[in-house]
Amino acid sequence: MRTELTIAGVGGQGSITAGVILGAAAVTYDHQYAAQTSAYSSELRGGFAAAWVVLSEEPVLYPRVIAPDVLVAQAQDSIERFAKVLKPQGVLIYDSDMIAQPPAQITRAHPVAATSLARNEMQAAIVANMIMLGALCQVTGVVSPGALEKAIADAVPQGKQELNLRAFALGRERVG
Amino acid sequence: MKAAVRLKPGTHFIEGNLALAEGAIAAGCRFMAGYPITPASEIPNRLSQLLPTVGGVFLQTEDEIAAICSAIGASWAGLKAMTATSGPGVSLMQENIGLAASTETPLVIVDVMRFGPSTGVPSVGLAGDVVQVARGSHGDYQIIALCPESPQEMYDHMIRAFNLAERFRCPVFVLPDGFIGHMREQVVIPPDQEIELAQRKIAPAGTTPLERQDFLDPEVAPMPVFGRGRQAHVTSSCHNGQGMRNLTDPEVMHAFATMPIEKILRHRDQIVEVAADYAPGDVVIVAYGTVARSARAAAQAARAQGLAVGTLCLKTLWPFADQEVAAAAQQARAVLVLENNTGQMLPYIKAEAAAHCPVQFLGPRLLGQIHEPNAVLTRVKEMMS
């Protein structure tokens, strides 16, 4: 089965990092195939940023996301850009600190207060993307938690593994 | 800073440009000169870290002209050498691509193609350089060009590119576009001992140019590399088989231009590679590079609907796969050409196919955004009705 995912936010939120980790987890630890692409504006922070991931049990022929099955939205801008292409039965996982009200037509919308949880419970706003990954993992199960944990540990700097893994676990617990 | 290390054999999830850099090291590349340019910069970045760890040299030059000249020089000193750039850099390199072709210099040139013309859009891929790499320098000459469609092929094609450069003493291009240069996918890296590497033949030491034939041999002459105890003579001017300048003898002029072409075309069966998946009566989609994936996805969807659709994906662009395209067209109901440009290879494909069946062209709906399989399928159905 082919699953298309979009992880979007604004520059600095780590959306693309989350997409890279998702793909690495699928390929390296979950025996899936993945193709990951990304786009971002030229601003270092505050511009648009998105990662697209195609997951499949078979080699991915067409590598682009056309209509995502899953949209992870870290900013209101991500809703404006991508909510309209989400599949009719698609899943939205959104940062409720950044997005007040998801579009009414999306019936499967799961909030997680990633920014405030990262700030207040982790004392590190930078790990909001790991909270979103935890929420994604919990809601969709597209990649196993064990694979994601290993891929997170591979991807983050030495000494920051525990912080990021705790954030990932927090996202799994707190997603609505 | 930690010293860079090559990726271990096994499955990795990496972007195309990094796969290509790993492939270069595995192929035996020990010299790269380059100047940064989006969307190719990860290649010099990574090779600047890796080359010193394997006894190689990385040189960041002041521009692309110096980059290709340095790589040509390193090749004449006996190293497997490369440069990497994007279309604007290839435009600057054109004069010296001819120098490499005329001096029969083994050289790998990577062009991670981007949206042009001119400065264009650096971060968006477009297969806009497929003809300029073959025909952009002045005069008559022949190069080899490979066209990967995935990060895995970016790794694999680098090994093949260096092997072909060594075997045929000529510039070999690797032409990914920015889309797969920056795409991440699984890449399987084999152990070094499983990789077959070619090495150029070298002229015997202790000899002089007049005792040898160093150039213009259609079977490819041994190369008189510098600094290994033999005299050598090399010039970009018209020269004879000994490398001696000759601007008066029409026979020499003819051989100077035609033999470096002949040495490649005579061996085209060892070079040209396609992936053919079609049956007689199919509409055959001909594609290369990233959009070959759109072609195969469309064919898969078509077959699931019971439609007779096949694909012919070109892995090499130059020398052109004339026989393979003609063979497909002879069996096909029609040919649909997909390119991630406005139809640069179309005249070459038509020249082989149009006598046998109808040929149509389909570019992406938005140039630079690769074809969606549904758009290809819609066109295929129109061609069948």
Interface residues (C-beta under 8 A of the other chain):
Chain A: V20 G23 A24 A26 V27 T28 Y33 A34 A35 Q36 T37 S38 A39 V60 L61 Y62 P63 R64 I66
Chain B: T11 H12 F13 S123 F179 I180 H182 M183 R184 E185 Q186 T290 R293 S294 R296 A297 Q300 I370 E372 P373
